Amino acid sequence: MNTAQLIAILSTAITTATPLVFACVGETITERAGVINLSAEGTIMMAAMVGFATAKLTGSLWLGFLAAAATGALFALILAFGSITLKGSQIAIGFVLSLLGADLSSFLGNPFVRIPGPTVPSFPVPILQDIPLLGALFFRGDLLVYTSYLLIAGSWYFLYCTRPGLMLRALGEQPAAAFARGTNVILWRYIYTLLGGSLLGIAGAAFSLDFKAGWSHRHTAGYGWIALAIVIFGGWNPLRAALGTYLFGILQSFAGVAQATIRTVPTQVFTVAPFVLMILVLVLTSGEWWEYGLRGIPPRLRRWIQRTMRATPPAALGQVFEQD
């Protein structure tokens, strides 16, 4: 494999990972606020269908993404009302919404199956695209890819370097303490759940209007669950979650190359392989498994890796908060 092929694989991986970046950042924000949104699979699928259908009927990509974001926010609103206001099970409500979104998208999206529609155009950045290696990797994509870069950096800065970000983390860690300091926990959990749902909706439109342009039955099947797994793998940190999405994108890119070069193996193997390998990576980097491989390295480096890799969920994640 020469340098040009490697750059092509990595640039494809970045494009492939872009929808997952939106989904993972959205889910990270929601869970940091103390709400588990298990509807990600159905939300992404329904938003992908709505986004494509809207863009096709109106001829406007902007309206397509707006409709997809509204769809994600609607699913999130149902989850928030059922779990925050009615104090139902977040897991049960999210799982039912996931099934609903998957089936409803297939039913309502049947007229739009496998028909051409608008797609996000490529937008190479002048001057920056000519930088050796880096230009081909990062600056020959489209506006959606560049927005994902800003989303990763902006969400990390917001969470860890701003006072509102500290308040957001308090919603999921110590909601009682946040309430005691004057924060309306219920209101802000609603706001961040809807924001996270909107990003899940944008992720759906990113699939149907960019990465996997078009619409078909269960067009984004599996990606919502992968996004949920990557959030855990990323330790509820946008930067680590982004690394997880790019790892998944690299696995998909290599699977595509292998499919083109190893023709004796059924194509279904290469389609499923990235999901299986990603699950394997998640297993090996969870619990105590990965720590056994660190025993032979210097103590200071080992402690830094352990601190970096430690994934602790928000203490109040999934818990009902009684706001008097």
Buried (B, 14 or more C-beta within 10 A) or exposed (E): EEEEEEBBBBBBBBBBBBBBBBBBBBBBBBBBBBBBBBBBBBBBBBBBBBBBBBBBEEEBBEBBBBBBBBBBBBBBBBBBBBBBEEEBBBEEBBBBBBEBBBBBBBEEBEEBEEEEBBBBEEBBBEEEBEEEEEBBBBBBBBEBBBBBBEBBEEBBEBBEEEEEBBBBBBBBBBBEEBBEEEBEBBEBBBBBBBBBBBBBBBBBBBBBBBBBBBBBEBBBEBBBBBBBBBBBBBBBBBBBBBBBBBBBBBBBBBBBBEBEEEEEEEEEEBBEBBBEBBEEBBEEBBEEEBBEEBEEEEEEEBEEBEEEBEBEBBEBBBEBBEEE
